[in-house]
Amino acid sequence: NAGVTQTPKFQVLKTGQSMTLQCAQDMNHEYMSWYRQDPGMGLRLIHYSVGAGITDQGEVPNGYNVSRSTTEDFPLRLLSAAPSQTSVYFCASSGNRALYGYTFGSGTRLTVV
Amino acid sequence: RKEVEQDPGPFNVPEGATVAFNCTYSNSASQSFFWYRQDCRKEPKLLMSVYSSGNEDGRFTAQLNRASQYISLLIRDSKLSDSATYLCVVNARRSQGNLIFGKGTKLSVKP
């Protein structure tokens, strides 16, 4: 049982490039979320999903797209990377309508130069 | 008022000390409350959920005061391994699945 798996663990992008951060969970959780964590800012919600085919915006959605075609996968797309998107990105999932909190992946450290 | 506010810390305590973390939240309709811990350069991990009646897990005790919109975490007999950042988490008003994190309080337990 792998839990929440994020790939890649590290990535360097040039300004303007696009990429997809992958997230997969094998716990059959209906809820999945993407957070970014920056020094002094704490964890901020980018997008979340309460089930396949359903997504919604969080606190900082600009510059990011998501889709949820399956229960297992919730990729995060950076459309045109900017230095302000340099951050640590965490994917998380939860069952039982998040009543018992989220389980996090180990994160992706992204640097945009 | 920010949605979730915590003591800024850091807290530096000796081994064996009792330490308390406080947190306030702004959404009176919130239904789910949690404490997470995060080690340096690691992902957050659920420490415990917080229930209205208060709950305990070994050396850790969590309390919730809905009237004051206040959450606390008490760590007794602190260990070196308790050194981490402690995050207060509350669900947002729009969706049960939308969790709002406080900025965290850093704890350092010294020998």
Interface residues (C-beta under 8 A of the other chain):
Chain A: Y31 S33 Y35 G40 M41 G42 L43 R44 L45 Y48 V50 D56 G58 F90 S94 R97 A98 L99 Y100 G101 Y102 T103 F104 G105 S106 G107
Chain B: S32 F34 Y36 K42 E43 P44 K45 L46 S49 L87 V89 N91 S95 Q96 G97 N98 L99 I100 F101 G102 K103 G104
